[in-house]
Amino acid sequence: MATYDLVVIGTGPGGYVCAVRASQLGMKVAVVEKNATLGGTCLNVGCMPSKALLHASEMFEEAGHSFAKMGVSVSSPKLDLPAMMNFKQQGIDGNVKGVEFLMKKNKIDVLKGTGKILGTGKVEVSADGKSQVVETKNIVIATGSDIARLKGIEIDEKRIVSSTGALSLEKVPGRLLVIGAGVIGLELGSVWRRLGSEVMVVEFLDRILPGMDGEIAKQFQRILEKQGFAFKLGSKVTGVEVNSKALLAKIEPAAGGAAETIEADVVLVCIGRTPYTDGLGLKEAGVALDPRGRVQIDPHFATSLKGVYAIGDVVAGPMLAHKAEDEGVAVAEIIAGQAGHVNYDVIPGVVYTTPEVSSVGKTEEELKQAGVAYTVGKFPFTANGRSKVNQTTDGFVKILADAKTDRVLGVHIIGIEAGEMIHEACVLMEFGGSAEDLARTCHAHPTRSEAVKEAALAVGKRAIHM
């Protein structure tokens, strides 16, 4: 029977990062993975492949619509979808091999199979009808999340697809119906819209991007509509009839009312994700779950069973790979007797469309609800020199600061490369910085990031370029 200091169940971003950090701290570590490849949803059927297709489809659209105005003459681009999918797969393979390399470099044992917690210090690993039990001082549950399903709509990953199937369609659908106007639905809708699909998004709420700043979401919706998206907000899909010619989606107002039927070639169900706890033996082992099926943890990531911890999508908080990574590092350090910590007030979020949307900290709606007095500084990319000369002027930067202390409480950006620009705000907020601190920090010219400085200046009503 093998004995370890730590066994991590799941090798997504949270799990493999946790294992690496624990190994750095001198622990003997093993990871358990039920899939053929390491890396979890993110590397195999999530974050990474979607970014490959977002990039490739954006290049396709640029060649077809933007090159000519810059004086670059090319013939109309032709889509080779199998080649694009191969480009995506090359990226997946490279990242997966990278995780395999990290396991070898850090002397982490990879146990292939399904993990089940038998109790404190015992994990059963089963594969191909065989099982082994490993002993360990500590266990970290990092099993991530699974797609959320819509009652009465059967996902076949061919015509009615989840995010997984939408990454591997064999042809461009003429009409794509996306159920859910969250990050994943809008990203994947963008891919297929650029490649030629007519895209309609149906959302139960009366807005897109639930949880993000409302003003940002409204402008983003207008930009997407200009790009060709159609939206049905405050609506729900109650069923999808399948026939040989088309999919017939029945759509009703969320508040009730007359239904209508919309034809589609592919329906993408993107209504969120649910924690993955199947087969882990949690109930039998005495690991408590919350009412939403997530593993309950204390402030140090410990579950109700001694020596068992949990991180990432399987616990409360935003379902983001980087949040899971930070939790993985923190719990490894806590197990090693150090003071691991995650600042949940500074977790950035990004929508990787064109333009991108990024945010960190509080939204205006959250500050109003909490009764916090705040000031707002905004600066549009139409007034940013780099954006003007590149003709990429959609969007703006918005900074929310405490009205009394000037401490930055939230930053929201919509624009090209917004996902890269958000990090100076993260660093500032991690150190408790003020809008004044940001405003007085020299920014290189000409860059889009100057808009961040200008928005900080605008908090004090002294923006220079508007």
NORHUWO-V816139 format. One record per residue. SS is DSSP state (~ for helix, > for strand, _ for the rest). OMEGA is omega as a letter, one per 30 degrees, with the letter a starting at -180 (999 if undefined). BURIAL is I if it has 16 or more other ideal C-beta (glycine too) atoms within 10 Angstrom, else O. Layout:
SS_OMEGA_BURIAL + SS_OMEGA_BURIAL
This chain:
__a_O + __l_O + >_a_O + >_l_I + >_a_I + >_l_I + >_l_I + >_l_I + >_a_I + __a_I + __l_I + __a_I + ~_l_I + ~_a_I + ~_a_I + ~_l_I + ~_l_I + ~_a_I + ~_l_I + ~_a_I + ~_l_I + ~_l_I + ~_l_I + ~_a_O + __l_I + __a_O + __l_I + __a_I + >_l_I + >_l_I + >_l_I + >_a_I + >_a_I + __a_I + __a_O + __a_O + __l_I + __l_I + __l_I + ~_l_I + ~_a_I + ~_a_I + ~_a_I + ~_a_I + ~_a_I + __a_I + ~_a_I + ~_l_I + ~_l_I + ~_l_I + ~_l_O + ~_a_I + ~_l_I + ~_a_I + ~_a_I + ~_a_I + ~_l_I + ~_l_I + ~_l_O + ~_a_I + ~_l_I + ~_a_O + ~_a_I + ~_a_O + ~_a_O + __a_O + __a_O + ~_a_O + ~_l_O + ~_l_O + __l_O + __a_O + __l_O + __l_O + __a_O + __a_O + __l_O + __a_O + __l_I + __a_O + ~_l_O + ~_l_O + ~_l_O + ~_l_I + ~_l_I + ~_l_O + ~_l_I + ~_a_I + ~_l_O + ~_l_O + ~_l_I + ~_a_I + ~_a_O + ~_l_O + ~_l_I + ~_l_I + ~_l_O + ~_l_O + ~_l_I + ~_l_I + ~_l_O + ~_l_I + ~_l_I + ~_a_O + ~_a_O + __l_O + __l_O + __l_I + >_l_O + >_l_I + >_a_I + >_l_O + __l_I + >_a_I + >_l_I + >_a_I + >_a_I + >_a_O + >_l_I + __l_O + __a_I + >_l_I + >_l_I + >_l_I + >_a_I + >_l_I + >_l_O + __l_O + __l_O + >_l_O + >_l_O + >_l_O + >_l_O + >_l_I + >_a_O + >_l_I + >_a_O + >_l_I + >_l_I + >_l_I + >_l_I + __a_I + __l_I + __a_I + >_l_I + >_l_I + >_l_I + __a_O + __a_O + __a_I + __l_O + __l_O + __a_I + __l_O + __l_I + __a_O + __l_O + __l_O + __l_I + >_a_I + >_l_I + __l_I + ~_l_I + ~_a_I + ~_a_I + ~_l_I + __a_I + __l_O + __a_I + __l_O + __a_O + __l_I + __l_I + __l_O + >_l_I + >_l_I + >_a_I + >_l_I + >_a_I + __a_I + __l_I + __a_I + ~_a_I + ~_a_I + ~_a_I + ~_l_I + ~_a_I + ~_l_I + ~_l_I + ~_l_I + ~_a_I + ~_l_I + ~_l_I + ~_a_I + __l_I + __a_O + __l_I + >_a_I + >_l_I + >_l_I + >_l_I + >_a_I + >_a_I + __a_O + __a_O + __a_O + __l_O + __l_I + __l_I + __l_O + __l_O + __a_I + __a_I + ~_a_O + ~_l_I + ~_a_I + ~_a_I + ~_a_O + ~_l_I + ~_l_I + ~_l_I + ~_l_O + ~_l_I + ~_l_I + ~_l_O + ~_a_O + ~_l_I + __l_O + __l_I + >_a_O + >_l_I + >_a_I + >_a_I + __a_O + >_l_I + >_l_I + >_a_I + >_l_O + >_l_O + >_l_I + >_a_O + >_l_O + __a_O + __a_O + __a_O + __l_O + >_a_I + >_a_O + >_l_I + >_a_O + >_l_I + >_l_O + >_a_O + __a_O + __a_O + __a_O + __a_O + __l_O + __l_O + >_a_O + >_l_O + >_l_I + >_l_O + >_l_I + __l_I + >_l_I + >_l_I + >_l_I + >_a_I + __a_I + __l_I + __a_O + >_a_I + >_a_I + >_a_I + __a_I + __a_I + __l_O + __a_O + __l_I + __a_I + ~_a_I + ~_a_O + ~_a_O + ~_l_I + __l_O + __a_I + __l_O + >_l_I + __a_O + __a_O + __l_O + __l_O + __l_I + >_l_I + __l_O + __l_I + __a_O + __l_O + __l_O + __a_I + >_l_I + __l_I + __l_O + __a_I + __l_O + __a_I + >_a_I + >_l_I + >_a_I + __l_I + ~_a_I + ~_a_I + ~_l_I + __a_I + __l_O + __a_O + __a_O + __a_I + __a_I + ~_a_I + ~_l_I + ~_l_I + ~_l_I + ~_a_I + ~_l_I + ~_l_I + ~_l_I + ~_a_I + ~_a_I + ~_l_I + ~_l_I + ~_l_I + ~_l_I + ~_a_I + __l_I + __l_O + __a_O + __l_O + __a_I + __l_O + __l_I + __a_O + __l_O + __a_O + __l_I + __a_I + __l_I + >_a_I + >_l_I + >_a_I + __l_I + __l_I + __f_I + __l_I + >_l_I + >_l_I + >_a_I + >_l_I + >_l_I + >_a_I + __l_I + __l_I + ~_a_I + ~_a_O + ~_l_O + ~_l_I + ~_a_O + ~_a_O + ~_l_O + __a_O + __l_O + __a_O + >_l_I + >_a_I + >_l_I + >_a_I + >_l_I + >_a_I + >_l_I + ~_l_I + ~_a_O + ~_l_I + __a_I + ~_a_O + ~_a_I + ~_l_I + ~_a_O + ~_l_O + ~_a_O + __l_O + __a_I + __l_I + __l_I + __a_I + >_l_I + >_a_I + >_a_I + >_l_I + >_a_I + >_l_I + >_a_I + __a_O + __a_O + __a_O + __l_I + >_a_I + >_a_I + >_a_I + >_l_I + >_a_I + >_a_I + >_l_I + >_a_I + >_l_I + __l_I + __l_I + ~_a_I + ~_l_I + ~_a_O + ~_a_I + ~_a_I + ~_l_O + ~_l_I + ~_l_I + ~_l_I + ~_l_O + ~_a_I + ~_l_I + ~_l_O + __l_O + __a_O + __a_I + >_l_I + ~_l_I + ~_l_I + ~_a_O + ~_a_I + ~_a_I + __l_O + __a_O + __l_O + __a_I + __l_O + __g_O + __l_O + __l_I + __a_I + __l_I + ~_l_I + ~_l_I + ~_l_I + ~_a_I + ~_l_I + ~_l_I + ~_l_I + ~_a_I + ~_l_I + ~_l_I + __l_O + __l_O + __l_O + __a_I + __a_O + __l_O + __999_O
